[in-house]
Amino acid sequence: MSSEGADRIAVLQGTLDLIILRTLQTMGAQHAYAIATRLEQVSEDLLHLNQGTLYPALVRLEQQGRIKGKWGRTESNREAKFYAITKAGEKALAEETLRWRRMSGLVDKLLSEGA
């Protein structure tokens, strides 16, 4: 494995939905490629999502009613599905954000105890 690959971050199970919802809340409706690009930019290229990771998450979120997809045209005039966060998605985002902050605080505390 190259050092570039070793520095990349693997998405923990359950966190991908959270960061997708947050991205859509911040940026408004986006297509999958724009979502992936935004997450790479924000993570300073430490997070790379392939289609096999991103698309199942988008389908799952849409089936759960947390996002809604609508076909449209990209800036380059290509047809793409644009996803927007729903009211249910906003509620789930708030709940999951709180849960994530509690869990990360706990993990940080536990890791600091032994130091």
Helices and strands as residue ranges (DSSP letters): H 3-7, H 15-27, E 30-31, H 32-42, H 51-63, E 67-73, E 79-85, H 87-113
